Amino acid sequence: MLTILSALSVLLQAPGAAVPAPARPWTILVYGGADNNADGPILEFLEQVRKAIDDDPGIALLLLLDRSEKFSDDASLLGEDFTGARLYRLRKDSAERLAGGAEFPELTLGEDAELDTADADNVRRFIAWGKAHYPAQRTGLMIYSHASGGTMCPDEESGRDMGIPELSQRSSEKESLDFLALELCNMGGIEISYQWRPEPGRFGADVLLAIPNAGPPLDWDRAFARIRSKGHGESPLAGPYLDPATMTAVDFGRLVIEEGRRGRELAMGQRPERVRHEAAGCYDLRKAKDVKQAVDALAVALATGDWKDVFCEMRGPGPIGAALNYDGDGPFVDLYDLCRRAADCDALEDAVRARCRDVLAAVDAFMLASFGMPGLAGFEDGKNGVFIVLPLNEKGRWRNFKWYTPLAHEEGGKDLGHWSFLADGATPANGKVENWFELLDSWFDAADDAGGINGYRY
């Protein structure tokens, strides 16, 4: 008598028997929040990407696109112009319109629908749709839109932006990703990375690729041109190639950084002023918690003495120096450069300098790869490339950071607060500085508003 296993083997080998197809190596989801002036640029970007992928069988490229009637009437990529939101599978020379199934019942093949792409629930639904209908060994998500470092994906129809913490609030562990890429300005921050760290029971991603500055998209077409399944065609770029069947999220991120640098180097010969201050980083979000713990320990050490003015000199401008800044004199200060300067500063006590060295070690492990162009003087590849929020040490500056809060912050009908990096590790109103946010609040809040700029008292 056949055993159950041997009987199953016979059935699977019988002529005409349905054998489950192995999952493809990668599904790449592109969330196109283009109900703004990104409509137009995103179509040019995707045209290059789909040509580079060249219908490789190891990659499915899926698109959720929300368009704006104000900015583009391009019909070449998707076969027709439209206003509203649609789902597509993109191939080298075609675009197949898709229905939304149970996840997006309003997205049919015959009718357009208006989605609020500033609503993080639509990101959640898109990930769920992609995983359900195009399962793969690994899933990556790219978000293409605009961002400020505090919000992202502005939607002109709704008049709202998405709060960055909202994505983790609305999504669950089921929607977690292997790879998350942000084609958004000013998103290479440690606070953002920590928000999307992978942990049991919550949404997260293993690897994040982001841009700390403002600038054009990275050269994703160059990266995809170097990803080839065995036996699949020729690439316009010289190898070595990555096989999607074995390519990890870390491999993918490092490849994008490598080709992003090469693309920027080529652009330096044509339009140097556009790219000379650009950077990008690839981060291991599984180590974001280690960076936070090191930063919080530094905050506690700084709070034990009168170190505010000296430490703020590290971020500049000032006679001690000026750390790398990705937003002029704005708050996005390179974390590694800031702590490197402080670790070498004799004006700070040994305990503070030791905690700075701990931050350097944690960032070094967290940073998988990075590049910075010549306008970012002193940028060290693989170390610099992630910022932390540190305002200028000037009276009145803290008033501009009401969004930077562990509490709720309502603006434009959205909750832009609830930042995990600012909340975790601290007990409000106990009179002790226990994390980075409480240090900034203790330094800047009293000078600006005794009532509490962020509604928070350490």
Secondary structure, 3 states (H helix, E strand, C coil): CCCHHHHHHHHHHCCCCCCCCCCEEEEEEEEEECCCCCCCHHHHHHHHHHHHHCCCCCEEEEEEEECCCCCCCCCCCCCCCCCCEEEEEECCCCEEEECCCCCCCCCCCCCCECCCCCCHHHHHHHHHHHHHHCCEEEEEEEEECCECCCEEEEECCCCEEEEHHHHHHHCCHHHCEEEEEEECCCCCEHHHHHHCCCCCCCCCEEEEEECCCCCCCCCHHHHHCCECCCCCCCCCCCCCCECCCCCCHHHHHHHHHHHHHHHHHHHHCCCHHHHCCCEEEEEEHHHHHHHHHHHHHHHHHHHCCCCHHHHHHHHCCCCCCCCCECCCCCCEEEHHHHHHHHHCCCCCCHHHHHHHHHHHHHHHHHEEEEEECCCCCCCCCCCCCCEEECCCCCCCHHHHHCCCCCCCCEECCEECCCCHHHHCCCCCCCCCCCCHHHHHHHHHHHHHCCCCCCCCCC
